[in-house]
Amino acid sequence: MDKLVSHNPLMDTRRGLLKKVGLSALMASAFSGSSVMAQGLNFAESGNLSDDQLFSEVRNQLMLHEDLIYLNTGTLGPAPKLIHDKITALMTRLEANPAIENFGPMGEEMELTRGKAAKFIGADEDEIILTRNTTEGISLVCSGIEWKEGDEILTTNHEHGGAETGLNFLAATKGAVINKVTMPYPATSKQQLLDLVAANLTERTKLLLLSHVETVTGLRWPIKEVAELIAGRDILFIVDGAQAPGMLDINLHDLGCDVYACSGHKWIMGPKETGILYLKKDIQDQVSNVFLTGGYGTYSASSGTRNAPTIIGFGDVLDWHMAMGTKRIEARCMGLAKYCQEKLQEIEEIDVISSDDPELSSAIVSFSLPKAVRNGAVFRDMRDQGITIKRLPQYNAIRISNHMFTTNKDVDQMLSKLKEYLA
Ligand SMILES: Cc1ncc(COP(=O)(O)O)c(C=O)c1O
């Protein structure tokens, strides 16, 4: 039996890391609580640290190249080394006795992740399905709802192709009509957005899909107000949350949408191919999908075998966020983004296309380049010089993701390169 209960590699790794980065006595004491040491990534005592101490420790925990400036968490986030090491160790343990582990101790541990996900986004466990990513979550719903030909979907022209896959499927197979609102950039007020939705709803609108945080401009949609606006109408409100959890503090019961789908491998910085799908209790009977017939448990007859090490690692990374505090992480990200916005606003040649209204902005800041400077060239040059950014094809634009582990200095360095192209 002893061999099944494996030695916890996190304790050693954690000590190794502390030694390697040479943290002060303060840092060492901040991580010395027994649960912290046992779990490695549970920053239960992070309240003792200043923001700079905490978030530079987060940076130290990542496996990014040492000098890399990583400003594209919106595409894919870096996972902490301790998570990576834990998953690797679990994979090794799994291979030593696969069936016994997967349908025994490791399988049981994997099932705990659903409860953590529920807590993380302010939902109940029986409203949560662990998916592979946002795309899968939205597609599961769109391919499992009743639809009458000619019924309408309302969405915007700033949605991601992953979300549009489900909508396009409804159009191709069930005759859905997709209406796309043309988005302002930057958006200027909540009322402007609510008016846009209100003006485009019709008697036949049966589904509304919006992003919590838009992939193009980082616009933070007023989801709660939109949910209130459409309350009482027979409209399924799906929110694409790919860019929000891990950046923003989320409470889905408060937001009031019907469906919420997100990925674990972006701002949550979790293992790749992880995701959360939330189905509000009172709409669950509207979603009938073959993959959900075995129930919402992580492993079920209809899910088939899962990747237990990855899903356990996902649960750990959610614990890590919650121990640091999702509100604290949001405040940090917003502070970084504000600095980035302000610095970009000072550059005459570019147009910031993200809103600077605190209610509408997020940790994503995007800007358009002048016509003569192509974003593909800027992206490639920056990539070759150790700065990872995202190019946005629509507007010859660049997107900056200001996650908690980045710094003002990272933005300054990116800007000094940018100015070289603009000169
Ligand atoms: C708003 C939005 N939705 C969906 C996706 C797709 O995410 P995934 O590939 O993890 O399903 C992305 C990816 O960038 C996104 O930004």
The ligand as an SDF file (V2000), in Angstrom:
LIG
                    3D

 16 16  0  0  0  0  0  0  0  0999 V2000
  -12.9450   34.9630  -25.7730 C   0  0  0  0  0  0  0  0  0  0  0  0
  -12.3720   33.6250  -26.1390 C   0  0  0  0  0  0  0  0  0  0  0  0
  -13.1970   32.5690  -26.2690 N   0  0  0  0  0  0  0  0  0  0  0  0
  -12.7360   31.3460  -26.5570 C   0  0  0  0  0  0  0  0  0  0  0  0
  -11.4080   31.1180  -26.7500 C   0  0  0  0  0  0  0  0  0  0  0  0
  -10.9420   29.7370  -27.0670 C   0  0  0  0  0  0  0  0  0  0  0  0
  -10.3070   29.1900  -25.9570 O   0  0  0  0  0  0  0  0  0  0  0  0
   -9.8930   27.6610  -25.9580 P   0  0  0  0  0  0  0  0  0  0  0  0
   -9.0080   27.4660  -27.1390 O   0  0  0  0  0  0  0  0  0  0  0  0
   -9.1850   27.4620  -24.6740 O   0  0  0  0  0  0  0  0  0  0  0  0
  -11.1500   26.8700  -26.0780 O   0  0  0  0  0  0  0  0  0  0  0  0
  -10.5030   32.1760  -26.6540 C   0  0  0  0  0  0  0  0  0  0  0  0
   -9.0640   31.9640  -26.8840 C   0  0  0  0  0  0  0  0  0  0  0  0
   -8.2630   32.8440  -26.9580 O   0  0  0  0  0  0  0  0  0  0  0  0
  -10.9970   33.4600  -26.3370 C   0  0  0  0  0  0  0  0  0  0  0  0
  -10.1950   34.5260  -26.2300 O   0  0  0  0  0  0  0  0  0  0  0  0
  1  2  1  0
  2  3  1  0
  2 15  2  0
  3  4  2  0
  4  5  1  0
  5  6  1  0
  5 12  2  0
  6  7  1  0
  7  8  1  0
  8  9  2  0
  8 10  1  0
  8 11  1  0
 12 13  1  0
 12 15  1  0
 13 14  2  0
 15 16  1  0
M  END
$$$$
